[in-house]
Amino acid sequence: MDGTEGLDWYRDSFDAIVDNVGSVIKGKREVVEMAVLCLVAEGHVLIEDVPGVGKTLLAKSIARSIEASFQRIQFTPDLLPSDVTGVSVYDRQTSSFIFRHGAIFANIVVGDEINRASPKTQAALLEAMEERQVTVDGTTHPLLPPFMVVATQNPLEHEGTYPLPEAQLDRFMARLVIGYPDRGTTLDILDAHGSVSSFDTLSPVIHADEVLQMTSIARTVHVADAVRGYLADVVEATRSHAELLLGASPRSALYLLRLSRARAASKGRDYLSPDDLKAVAEPVLAHRMILRPEAQMRGVAIGEILDSILARVPVPGTLR
């Protein structure tokens, strides 16, 4: 496929996935779009929300829409790292050790209530999320693409939980909040899932291998020097802001670029615009920024600071 044909196919495939997932996750198209963009941009998603809003169903619907393998890990205090990554078992017949894959070996992995597991078990995900491989007993086992971790946590339940460290949070490309549906959407949910769930009849619209083609197309989106400088200025502004103790990391700048490219391609454009960066800035940057204690006492919100940064950093005029 040439450039224009490839972008058209990308946009049609993206819309098909989003529409398919949207038939199950009602009234949350923006959230669905962001989750699918993270999949294409080779990122991971942290969904922080109350129970029952469809966090796990969202991940399962994406997996079924792209005909991909799916695994769910219920994180509990007694979950062991080997339960996640796998373990080497001695085989008496062959007198050798055989590696048995853990639940992390799937295209889309849901880590349900990830903050309930111990820090040691949480750390088992670090290598898998960043390097897309698992090392057990000195042997490295690759995780086949596409690969995305969708972790969920409940912000209301703090008893018996272990807060995710900054190193873990930084490996999530985006943090999403689904939120409660409005009245009209609630009626749609009752119609779609009241008797037989629409998920039960959900069919794939593309194959997992085609997601890799979408990723390759997104990488070809042109980024002008001025837009690249704008991205760097936004990230740098988070590091020098007086209200912030911790700003955005270099990894977040890379994630911001990759997710913005995926979004530009979904709009049928072969170039990146500042609007693409602004659209994905909060999901990518907000969970990496930490307020100073005095700012927390005054009730300052991360979102307000990020909005002020985006309003203050000059927007370039040259995009190509």
C-alpha positions as CSV (number, residue, x, y, z in Angstrom):
1,M,0.0,0.0,0.0
2,D,1.2,3.5,-0.9
3,G,1.0,6.4,1.6
4,T,-2.5,7.6,0.9
5,E,-3.9,4.0,0.5
6,G,-2.2,2.9,3.7
7,L,-3.6,5.9,5.7
8,D,-7.1,5.2,4.4
9,W,-6.9,1.5,5.3
10,Y,-5.5,2.5,8.8
11,R,-8.4,5.0,9.4
12,D,-11.0,2.4,8.2
13,S,-9.5,-0.3,10.4
14,F,-9.3,2.0,13.4
15,D,-12.9,3.1,13.1
16,A,-14.0,-0.5,12.6
17,I,-12.3,-1.6,15.9
18,V,-13.7,1.4,17.8
19,D,-17.2,0.9,16.4
20,N,-17.0,-2.8,17.3
21,V,-15.9,-2.2,20.8
22,G,-18.4,0.7,21.1
23,S,-21.2,-1.8,20.5
24,V,-20.3,-3.3,23.9
25,I,-18.9,-0.2,25.8
26,K,-21.8,2.2,25.3
27,G,-21.3,6.0,25.4
28,K,-17.6,6.0,25.9
29,R,-16.2,6.5,22.4
30,E,-13.3,8.8,23.5
31,V,-12.1,6.2,26.1
32,V,-12.4,3.4,23.5
33,E,-10.5,5.4,21.0
34,M,-7.7,6.2,23.4
35,A,-7.4,2.5,24.4
36,V,-7.2,1.4,20.8
37,L,-4.6,4.2,20.0
38,C,-2.5,2.8,22.9
39,L,-2.6,-0.6,21.3
40,V,-1.5,0.7,18.0
41,A,1.2,2.8,19.6
42,E,2.6,-0.2,21.4
43,G,1.7,1.2,24.9
44,H,0.0,0.0,28.0
45,V,-3.1,1.4,29.7
46,L,-3.9,2.0,33.4
47,I,-7.7,2.4,34.0
48,E,-8.5,3.9,37.4
49,D,-12.2,3.9,38.1
50,V,-14.9,2.5,40.4
51,P,-16.1,-1.1,40.0
52,G,-18.7,-2.0,37.4
53,V,-18.0,0.6,34.7
54,G,-16.6,-1.9,32.2
55,K,-12.9,-1.8,32.7
56,T,-12.2,-5.5,32.1
57,L,-15.0,-5.7,29.4
58,L,-13.2,-3.0,27.5
59,A,-10.0,-5.0,27.3
60,K,-11.9,-8.2,26.4
61,S,-13.8,-6.4,23.7
62,I,-10.6,-5.1,22.1
63,A,-9.0,-8.5,22.2
64,R,-12.0,-10.1,20.5
65,S,-12.2,-7.3,17.9
66,I,-8.7,-8.0,16.7
67,E,-8.9,-11.8,17.1
68,A,-6.1,-11.8,19.7
69,S,-5.3,-14.0,22.7
70,F,-6.5,-12.7,26.1
71,Q,-5.5,-13.4,29.7
72,R,-6.8,-12.0,32.9
73,I,-4.7,-11.9,36.1
74,Q,-6.6,-11.2,39.3
75,F,-4.0,-9.5,41.5
76,T,-4.2,-10.4,45.1
77,P,-1.8,-10.1,48.1
78,D,-0.8,-13.8,47.8
79,L,-0.1,-13.7,44.0
80,L,3.4,-14.8,43.2
81,P,5.7,-13.3,40.5
82,S,5.9,-16.8,38.9
83,D,2.1,-16.8,38.6
84,V,2.5,-13.9,36.2
85,T,5.7,-14.7,34.3
86,G,5.7,-18.5,34.4
87,V,7.9,-21.1,36.1
88,S,10.5,-23.8,35.1
89,V,9.3,-27.2,36.0
90,Y,11.4,-30.3,36.1
91,D,10.4,-33.1,33.7
92,R,11.4,-36.5,34.9
93,Q,10.9,-38.1,31.5
94,T,13.4,-35.8,29.7
95,S,15.5,-35.0,32.8
96,S,15.3,-31.4,32.0
97,F,13.4,-28.2,33.0
98,I,10.4,-27.2,30.9
99,F,9.2,-23.6,31.0
100,R,5.5,-23.2,31.6
101,H,4.2,-19.9,30.4
102,G,2.5,-17.6,32.9
103,A,-0.6,-15.5,32.3
104,I,1.5,-12.6,30.8
105,F,1.9,-14.6,27.6
106,A,-1.0,-13.2,25.6
107,N,-1.7,-10.3,23.2
108,I,-3.8,-8.4,25.7
109,V,-3.4,-9.0,29.4
110,V,-5.7,-7.5,32.0
111,G,-4.2,-7.0,35.4
112,D,-7.3,-6.6,37.6
113,E,-6.8,-4.5,40.7
114,I,-3.1,-4.4,40.2
115,N,-2.5,-2.3,43.4
116,R,-3.7,-5.3,45.5
117,A,-0.6,-7.3,44.7
118,S,2.7,-7.0,46.6
119,P,5.5,-4.7,45.3
120,K,7.5,-7.9,44.4
121,T,4.7,-9.2,42.2
122,Q,4.1,-5.8,40.6
123,A,7.8,-5.6,39.8
124,A,7.4,-8.8,37.8
125,L,5.6,-6.8,35.2
126,L,8.3,-4.2,34.7
127,E,10.5,-6.2,32.2
128,A,7.4,-7.5,30.4
129,M,6.0,-4.0,29.9
130,E,9.1,-2.2,28.9
131,E,11.2,-4.9,27.0
132,R,8.3,-7.2,26.0
133,Q,10.1,-10.2,27.3
134,V,10.3,-12.4,30.4
135,T,13.5,-13.7,32.0
136,V,13.1,-16.8,34.2
137,D,16.1,-18.8,35.5
138,G,18.5,-16.9,33.2
139,T,16.5,-17.7,30.0
140,T,14.7,-14.9,28.1
141,H,11.3,-15.6,26.6
142,P,9.9,-13.0,24.1
143,L,6.3,-11.8,24.2
144,L,4.9,-11.8,20.8
145,P,3.3,-8.6,19.4
146,P,0.8,-7.1,19.6
147,F,1.2,-7.0,23.4
148,M,-0.7,-4.6,25.7
149,V,-1.2,-4.7,29.5
150,V,-4.5,-3.1,30.6
151,A,-4.2,-2.7,34.4
152,T,-7.2,-1.6,36.5
153,Q,-7.3,-0.2,40.0
154,N,-10.1,1.1,42.2
155,P,-9.3,4.6,43.6
156,L,-11.8,4.2,46.4
157,E,-10.4,1.1,48.1
158,H,-7.1,1.8,49.8
159,E,-7.2,-0.7,52.6
160,G,-5.0,-3.7,51.7
161,T,-3.5,-2.1,48.6
162,Y,0.0,-1.2,47.6
163,P,0.3,2.1,45.7
164,L,2.0,1.7,42.4
165,P,5.6,3.2,42.5
166,E,6.6,5.9,40.0
167,A,8.7,3.4,38.0
168,Q,5.6,1.2,37.5
169,L,3.3,4.2,36.6
170,D,5.9,5.5,34.1
171,R,5.5,2.3,32.1
172,F,1.9,2.9,31.3
173,M,1.5,5.0,28.2
174,A,-1.8,6.4,29.3
175,R,-4.1,6.5,32.3
176,L,-7.8,6.5,31.5
177,V,-11.0,7.1,33.5
178,I,-14.2,5.6,32.1
179,G,-16.7,7.2,34.4
180,Y,-20.4,6.6,35.0
181,P,-22.7,6.7,32.0
182,D,-25.5,9.2,31.6
183,R,-29.1,8.3,31.8
184,G,-29.5,7.7,28.0
185,T,-26.4,5.6,27.9
186,T,-27.6,3.6,30.9
187,L,-30.8,2.8,29.0
188,D,-28.7,1.6,26.0
189,I,-26.6,-0.6,28.4
190,L,-29.8,-2.2,29.7
191,D,-30.9,-2.9,26.1
192,A,-27.5,-4.3,25.1
193,H,-26.7,-6.3,28.2
194,G,-30.1,-6.8,29.9
195,S,-30.8,-10.3,28.6
196,V,-27.9,-11.5,26.5
197,S,-24.7,-9.4,26.5
198,S,-23.7,-7.9,23.2
199,F,-20.1,-9.1,24.0
200,D,-21.3,-12.7,23.5
201,T,-22.0,-12.0,19.8
202,L,-19.0,-9.8,19.2
203,S,-17.0,-10.8,16.1
204,P,-13.4,-9.8,15.0
205,V,-13.1,-7.0,12.5
206,I,-9.4,-7.4,11.8
207,H,-6.6,-9.9,12.8
208,A,-3.9,-9.2,15.4
209,D,-1.3,-9.3,12.6
210,E,-3.0,-6.3,11.0
211,V,-2.5,-4.3,14.2
212,L,1.2,-4.6,13.5
213,Q,0.6,-3.1,10.0
214,M,-1.3,-0.2,11.7
215,T,1.7,0.3,14.0
216,S,4.1,0.5,11.0
217,I,1.9,3.1,9.3
218,A,1.6,5.2,12.4
219,R,5.4,5.4,12.6
220,T,5.5,7.0,9.1
221,V,3.5,10.0,10.2
222,H,5.8,13.0,9.6
223,V,6.8,15.2,12.6
224,A,8.1,18.7,11.7
225,D,11.0,20.1,13.7
226,A,8.7,22.8,15.0
227,V,6.2,20.3,16.3
228,R,9.0,18.2,17.8
229,G,10.2,21.3,19.6
230,Y,6.7,22.0,20.8
231,L,6.5,18.6,22.4
232,A,9.9,19.1,24.1
233,D,8.8,22.5,25.4
234,V,5.6,21.0,26.9
235,V,7.5,18.2,28.6
236,E,10.2,20.6,29.9
237,A,7.5,22.9,31.3
238,T,6.3,20.1,33.5
239,R,9.8,19.7,35.0
240,S,10.3,23.4,35.8
241,H,6.7,24.2,37.1
242,A,6.8,25.6,40.6
243,E,3.9,23.5,41.8
244,L,5.3,20.2,40.6
245,L,7.7,18.0,42.6
246,L,8.1,15.5,39.7
247,G,7.6,16.3,36.0
248,A,7.3,14.2,32.9
249,S,10.0,11.7,32.1
250,P,11.9,11.2,28.8
251,R,9.9,8.0,28.4
252,S,6.7,10.0,28.6
253,A,8.0,12.3,25.7
254,L,8.5,9.2,23.6
255,Y,5.0,7.9,24.5
256,L,3.5,11.3,23.8
257,L,5.1,11.2,20.3
258,R,4.0,7.7,19.5
259,L,0.4,8.1,20.7
260,S,0.1,11.5,18.8
261,R,1.3,9.8,15.6
262,A,-1.3,7.1,16.0
263,R,-4.0,9.7,16.5
264,A,-2.9,11.7,13.5
265,A,-3.1,8.6,11.3
266,S,-6.6,7.8,12.7
267,K,-7.7,11.2,11.3
268,G,-6.2,10.3,7.9
269,R,-3.3,12.7,8.2
270,D,0.3,11.9,7.3
271,Y,1.7,14.7,9.5
272,L,1.5,15.5,13.2
273,S,-0.2,18.7,14.5
274,P,-0.1,20.3,17.9
275,D,-3.8,19.4,18.3
276,D,-2.8,15.8,18.3
277,L,-0.3,16.4,21.1
278,K,-2.9,18.4,23.1
279,A,-5.5,15.7,22.7
280,V,-3.4,13.0,24.3
281,A,-1.3,15.1,26.7
282,E,-3.4,14.6,29.8
283,P,-3.8,10.7,29.5
284,V,0.0,10.5,28.9
285,L,1.4,13.0,31.3
286,A,-1.0,13.5,34.2
287,H,-0.2,10.3,36.1
288,R,3.6,10.9,35.9
289,M,3.4,14.4,37.5
290,I,3.5,14.7,41.3
291,L,2.4,17.8,43.2
292,R,4.5,19.5,45.8
293,P,3.0,19.0,49.3
294,E,2.1,22.7,49.7
295,A,0.2,22.5,46.3
296,Q,-1.6,19.4,47.5
297,M,-2.7,21.2,50.7
298,R,-4.1,24.1,48.6
299,G,-6.1,21.6,46.5
300,V,-4.3,22.2,43.3
301,A,-5.3,19.7,40.5
302,I,-2.8,18.1,38.1
303,G,-5.3,18.7,35.3
304,E,-5.3,22.4,36.0
305,I,-1.6,22.7,35.9
306,L,-1.4,20.7,32.6
307,D,-4.0,23.0,31.1
308,S,-2.1,26.1,32.1
309,I,1.1,24.6,30.6
310,L,-0.6,23.8,27.3
311,A,-2.1,27.3,27.2
312,R,1.3,29.0,28.0
313,V,3.7,27.1,25.6
314,P,3.7,28.7,22.2
315,V,2.1,26.7,19.4
316,P,4.2,26.4,16.2
317,G,2.8,27.4,12.9
318,T,4.8,25.2,10.6
319,L,3.6,21.6,10.6
320,R,5.3,20.1,7.5
